[in-house]
Amino acid sequence: MTSVEKEISGGRFVRQSNRFTGRITASGEDGLPAGPGRYRLLVSYACPWAHRTLIVRRLLGLEEVIGVGVVDPIRDERGWRFPEPDPVTGARFLSELYLATDPSFEGRYTVPCVWDTVTGRLVTNDFPAITIMMETEFTAYHAAGAPDLYPEPLRPEIDELNELVYQTVNNGVYKAGFATAQEPYDEAVEALFGTLDLLEERLSGRRYLFGDRLTEADVRLYPTLARFDPVYHSHFKCNLRRLVDYPNLWGYARDLYSQPAFRETTNFDHIKRHYYVTQRNVNPSGVVPRGPLISWDEPHGRERLASS
């Protein structure tokens, strides 16, 4: 049984809980103070949850504050592998760091996660919390002019939209792709495209999900959109419509891609090879498709929606 198959219950994909939930804070109240050089973010360019952390790190100018280690996109039964031993931790497999932190750990060794070089332990693999942590606890180290991605007055609305998008879109594509029974698949696809339809309408009159400003909500939605036509449409059978069939969502995605923090962290080669080669339960042959032939560099025209 593969690690993903262990997360199937009654034909439904039920994502495992995040095991490590340590808190890095500006005050250091939990013994984990925010600061430069101490923490290492471990990611895969293929993983949408990790992708969002790379975007935020780049948007906030934290590249010299929080280090990064990138695993190979091809994962086998041993889990994520570093192409070369990680120069900071010395690990060859991500599992080594999980087991160094908790020798009894069982489950998938997931990215993103944060390693503390002082204690020699994983702090967190709680992906929803990692970007919020960078946005709210590392403010002293944000670059001049960095956006406020999680503005306090909008947090309840951002959280509400993020929860909907997580349940039906971000994780919804996995619920569809890993379903092993018709009913769970149908439910997931219906919810997914229902939310995409709502987002298409929402973006008809505003440049970003909350108007003229980028927020955490945009960062969370984008990685799924970037993977939609290359992977989820065919590989995960999310094929009612393509992203390019949604004029507003497709333009919005290209608008984000045109910005360096999004473009420079989007690696379509890693994305396609990871899903099609690694997930043999979905794609037994491991053959990677050539398409789709779409241009992310086409003019998006979204500037017209900016307020004067």
Salt bridges, closest charged atoms under 4 A:
GLU7 OE2 - ARG108 NE 2.41
GLU29 OE2 - ARG23 NH1 3.61
ASP30 OD2 - ARG23 NH1 2.70
GLU63 OE2 - ARG58 NE 3.77
ASP72 OD2 - ARG81 NH2 3.55
ASP76 OD2 - ARG78 NH2 2.76
ASP86 OD1 - ARG40 NH2 2.79
ASP102 OD2 - ARG19 NH2 3.02
ASP116 OD1 - ARG38 NE 2.66
GLU187 OE1 - ARG12 NH1 2.61
ASP197 OD1 - ARG241 NH2 3.24
GLU216 OE2 - ARG220 NE 2.61
ASP245 OD1 - ARG242 NH2 2.74
ASP255 OD2 - ARG207 NE 2.73
ASP255 OD1 - HIS300 NE2 3.42
GLU264 OE1 - ARG58 NH2 3.04
ASP269 OD2 - ARG273 NH2 3.07
ASP297 OD1 - ARG263 NH2 2.79
GLU303 OE2 - HIS300 NE2 3.87
